[in-house]
Amino acid sequence: MKKILIICFISILAISNVSADTDGENSLSKKDPSQVKDCFEKINRVTFALNQSLDKVIFEPVAKGYRALPSPLRNGTGNALNNISNLVTIPNNILQGELKKAGINTGRFIINTTVGIAGIFNVAEKFGFPKYEKEDYGQTLGTMGVGEGCYLVLPVLGPSTIRDSVGSFVNVLGGDPWYNISAGKETNHFSDFDYWASRASAGIDFRAKNIDSFENLEKNSMDFYASVRSLYLQDRQQKIMNSDAITETLNDSDWEEVETQ
């Protein structure tokens, strides 16, 4: 039961992984992201409604409470979580042939873990390291030419595609070193609770940073489900393309809103 409650918070990462514009419409590039089919739309809409209810009852209130915490505490938490995410980004940099980025992110991880005290302080930024961009196995599959497959809305976890869902499962199959040393097997220093707690905290941190954007999108969308679907798919496309387009967010590198070209 404890794991189920913790995993629920992870849905914030996906439920909120869209951006808002003044009219609730897609302000991303006009390029169509391969016209991904919504093969399971009826089921997806039911699941989406369930996830919205969970967000209203659990995730949003928790995120608002977290947002009320002192800024240094929230910044330190966000820095530490970004530092942990390097453990997934680095192997994906390598798989994508981005060896230079892999080296930079390895250096970033070492510096922030040691000098930055487990990543609480982003010392690497002070040393002139370039902006950190997360990578995951779904993005790697995309760069390898694997198609998105059908659009999915997962219970609790939210928007995804067949490809991204497969990429997510790679983490629990050994692709996430943090999972391997915590949830994968018990150690003297970490347990499975540490892994799930870090994932839940990442979701809360992300949701808190984007409360206004998410509410604006919902308020101004004629079809909130369709807006989320469109923005999610185009967001994933931009990440796979490593787009340099401007991000309009509440200072969160995961929240992508690419300007109309």
C-alpha positions as CSV (number, residue, x, y, z in Angstrom):
1,M,0.0,0.0,0.0
2,K,2.9,2.3,0.8
3,K,4.4,1.8,-2.6
4,I,1.1,2.4,-4.3
5,L,0.6,5.7,-2.6
6,I,4.1,6.8,-3.4
7,I,3.9,5.8,-7.1
8,C,0.7,7.8,-7.4
9,F,2.7,11.0,-7.0
10,I,4.8,10.1,-10.0
11,S,1.8,10.8,-12.2
12,I,2.5,14.5,-11.7
13,L,5.5,14.1,-14.0
14,A,3.3,12.9,-16.8
15,I,0.0,14.6,-16.1
16,S,1.7,17.9,-16.0
17,N,4.1,17.4,-18.8
18,V,2.3,19.9,-21.1
19,S,2.5,23.6,-21.4
20,A,-0.1,26.4,-21.4
21,D,-0.7,29.3,-23.7
22,T,-3.2,32.2,-23.4
23,D,-5.7,30.5,-25.6
24,G,-5.1,26.9,-24.5
25,E,-4.0,26.0,-28.0
26,N,-0.8,24.3,-29.1
27,S,1.9,27.0,-29.4
28,L,4.6,24.5,-30.5
29,S,6.1,24.1,-33.9
30,K,3.6,23.7,-36.7
31,K,5.4,20.5,-37.7
32,D,3.1,17.5,-37.0
33,P,4.7,14.9,-34.7
34,S,4.1,12.0,-37.1
35,Q,0.4,12.2,-36.5
36,V,0.4,9.6,-33.7
37,K,-2.8,7.6,-33.6
38,D,-5.0,7.7,-30.6
39,C,-6.0,4.0,-31.0
40,F,-7.5,3.8,-27.5
41,E,-9.2,7.2,-27.3
42,K,-12.3,6.0,-25.4
43,I,-10.4,4.2,-22.8
44,N,-7.8,7.0,-22.7
45,R,-10.4,9.6,-22.0
46,V,-11.8,7.6,-19.1
47,T,-8.3,7.2,-17.7
48,F,-7.6,10.9,-18.2
49,A,-10.7,11.8,-16.2
50,L,-9.5,9.5,-13.4
51,N,-6.0,11.1,-13.4
52,Q,-7.6,14.6,-13.3
53,S,-9.6,13.6,-10.2
54,L,-6.4,12.3,-8.5
55,D,-4.7,15.6,-9.4
56,K,-7.4,17.7,-7.9
57,V,-7.8,15.7,-4.8
58,I,-4.1,14.7,-4.0
59,F,-1.4,16.1,-6.3
60,E,-2.4,19.7,-6.6
61,P,-3.0,20.3,-2.9
62,V,0.3,18.6,-2.0
63,A,2.1,20.7,-4.6
64,K,0.6,23.9,-3.3
65,G,1.7,23.0,0.2
66,Y,5.2,22.2,-1.1
67,R,5.2,25.6,-3.0
68,A,4.7,27.3,0.3
69,L,8.0,26.0,1.7
70,P,11.0,28.4,1.8
71,S,12.6,28.9,-1.5
72,P,16.1,27.6,-0.5
73,L,14.5,24.3,0.6
74,R,12.6,23.9,-2.7
75,N,15.7,24.9,-4.7
76,G,17.9,22.4,-2.9
77,T,15.3,19.6,-3.4
78,G,15.0,20.4,-7.1
79,N,18.8,20.4,-7.5
80,A,19.2,17.1,-5.7
81,L,16.6,15.5,-7.8
82,N,18.1,16.8,-11.0
83,N,21.5,15.4,-9.8
84,I,20.0,11.9,-9.4
85,S,18.4,12.1,-12.9
86,N,21.9,12.3,-14.3
87,L,22.1,8.5,-13.7
88,V,19.5,8.0,-16.4
89,T,20.7,10.8,-18.7
90,I,24.3,9.7,-18.9
91,P,23.7,6.2,-20.3
92,N,21.2,7.7,-22.7
93,N,23.8,10.3,-23.8
94,I,26.1,7.4,-24.6
95,L,23.4,5.3,-26.4
96,Q,22.6,8.4,-28.6
97,G,26.3,8.8,-29.4
98,E,26.6,12.1,-27.5
99,L,29.8,11.2,-25.8
100,K,30.8,14.8,-25.1
101,K,27.5,15.4,-23.3
102,A,27.9,12.2,-21.4
103,G,31.3,13.4,-20.2
104,I,29.9,16.8,-19.2
105,N,27.1,15.2,-17.3
106,T,29.4,12.8,-15.6
107,G,31.5,15.7,-14.4
108,R,28.4,17.5,-13.3
109,F,27.2,14.5,-11.3
110,I,30.6,14.0,-9.6
111,I,31.0,17.7,-8.7
112,N,27.4,18.2,-7.4
113,T,27.4,14.9,-5.5
114,T,30.6,15.7,-3.7
115,V,31.2,19.5,-3.5
116,G,27.5,20.1,-3.8
117,I,26.6,17.8,-1.0
118,A,24.5,15.1,-2.7
119,G,23.4,17.6,-5.4
120,I,21.6,20.0,-3.0
121,F,23.8,22.8,-4.4
122,N,24.3,23.1,-8.1
123,V,28.1,23.8,-7.9
124,A,28.6,22.6,-11.5
125,E,26.7,25.6,-12.8
126,K,29.0,27.9,-10.9
127,F,31.9,26.2,-12.6
128,G,30.4,27.1,-16.0
129,F,28.9,23.8,-17.0
130,P,26.3,24.2,-19.8
131,K,22.6,23.9,-19.2
132,Y,21.5,20.4,-18.1
133,E,19.1,18.6,-20.5
134,K,17.6,15.4,-19.3
135,E,17.5,12.3,-21.6
136,D,15.5,9.1,-21.2
137,Y,15.1,5.7,-22.9
138,G,12.0,6.8,-24.8
139,Q,14.0,9.7,-26.4
140,T,16.8,7.3,-27.2
141,L,14.4,4.9,-29.0
142,G,13.1,7.9,-30.9
143,T,16.6,8.9,-32.1
144,M,17.1,5.3,-33.2
145,G,14.1,5.6,-35.5
146,V,11.5,3.7,-33.4
147,G,8.0,5.1,-34.0
148,E,5.8,6.3,-31.2
149,G,3.1,3.7,-31.6
150,C,-0.3,4.6,-30.3
151,Y,-0.9,7.3,-27.8
152,L,-1.7,6.1,-24.3
153,V,-3.0,7.6,-21.1
154,L,-1.7,5.3,-18.3
155,P,-3.6,5.0,-15.0
156,V,-1.9,7.3,-12.5
157,L,1.2,7.7,-14.7
158,G,-0.7,9.8,-17.3
159,P,0.2,10.7,-21.0
160,S,2.6,8.4,-22.9
161,T,3.0,6.4,-26.1
162,I,3.8,2.7,-26.7
163,R,7.4,3.7,-27.3
164,D,7.7,5.9,-24.2
165,S,6.1,3.2,-22.0
166,V,8.6,0.7,-23.2
167,G,11.4,3.2,-22.5
168,S,10.0,3.7,-19.0
169,F,10.1,0.0,-18.2
170,V,13.8,-0.1,-19.1
171,N,14.5,1.7,-15.8
172,V,13.2,-1.2,-13.8
173,L,15.0,-3.7,-16.0
174,G,18.4,-2.3,-15.0
175,G,18.5,0.9,-17.0
176,D,18.4,3.2,-14.0
177,P,21.4,2.8,-11.7
178,W,19.6,4.6,-8.9
179,Y,16.8,2.0,-9.1
180,N,19.4,-0.7,-9.1
181,I,21.1,0.4,-5.9
182,S,17.8,1.2,-4.1
183,A,14.6,-0.4,-5.3
184,G,16.3,-3.1,-7.3
185,K,17.9,-4.7,-4.3
186,E,18.3,-3.8,-0.6
187,T,21.6,-2.3,0.4
188,N,23.1,-1.1,3.6
189,H,22.6,2.5,2.6
190,F,19.5,2.7,0.5
191,S,16.1,0.9,0.2
192,D,13.3,0.8,-2.2
193,F,11.6,3.5,-0.3
194,D,14.4,5.9,-1.1
195,Y,13.9,5.3,-4.8
196,W,10.1,5.8,-4.8
197,A,10.3,8.7,-2.4
198,S,12.8,10.4,-4.8
199,R,10.4,9.9,-7.7
200,A,7.5,11.2,-5.7
201,S,9.4,14.2,-4.7
202,A,10.4,14.9,-8.3
203,G,6.7,14.9,-9.2
204,I,5.7,17.2,-6.4
205,D,8.6,19.6,-7.3
206,F,7.6,19.6,-10.9
207,R,3.9,20.1,-10.2
208,A,4.5,23.0,-7.8
209,K,6.6,24.8,-10.3
210,N,3.9,24.6,-13.0
211,I,0.6,25.0,-11.1
212,D,-0.2,28.3,-12.9
213,S,0.6,27.0,-16.4
214,F,-1.4,23.8,-15.8
215,E,-4.4,25.7,-14.5
216,N,-4.3,28.1,-17.4
217,L,-4.2,25.3,-20.0
218,E,-7.2,23.6,-18.4
219,K,-9.2,26.9,-18.1
220,N,-8.7,27.9,-21.7
221,S,-8.9,24.6,-23.5
222,M,-12.1,23.6,-25.3
223,D,-11.0,20.0,-25.1
224,F,-8.5,19.6,-22.3
225,Y,-7.8,16.0,-23.2
226,A,-6.9,16.9,-26.8
227,S,-4.7,19.8,-25.7
228,V,-2.8,17.6,-23.4
229,R,-2.4,14.9,-26.0
230,S,-1.1,17.4,-28.7
231,L,1.3,19.2,-26.4
232,Y,2.7,16.0,-24.9
233,L,3.4,14.5,-28.3
234,Q,5.0,17.6,-29.6
235,D,7.0,18.1,-26.4
236,R,8.4,14.6,-26.8
237,Q,9.3,15.3,-30.5
238,Q,11.2,18.5,-29.5
239,K,13.1,16.6,-26.9
240,I,14.1,13.9,-29.3
241,M,15.2,16.6,-31.8
242,N,17.1,18.4,-28.9
243,S,15.4,21.6,-30.0
244,D,17.0,24.9,-28.9
245,A,13.6,26.6,-29.0
246,I,12.7,29.0,-26.2
247,T,11.0,27.6,-23.1
248,E,8.3,29.7,-21.5
249,T,8.0,28.2,-18.0
250,L,8.1,28.7,-14.3
251,N,11.8,28.1,-14.4
252,D,11.6,24.3,-14.9
253,S,13.7,22.6,-17.6
254,D,11.3,19.8,-18.1
255,W,8.4,22.0,-18.9
256,E,8.7,22.6,-22.7
257,E,6.7,25.2,-24.6
258,V,8.3,25.8,-28.0
259,E,7.5,29.1,-29.8
260,T,5.6,28.9,-33.0
261,Q,8.1,28.9,-35.9
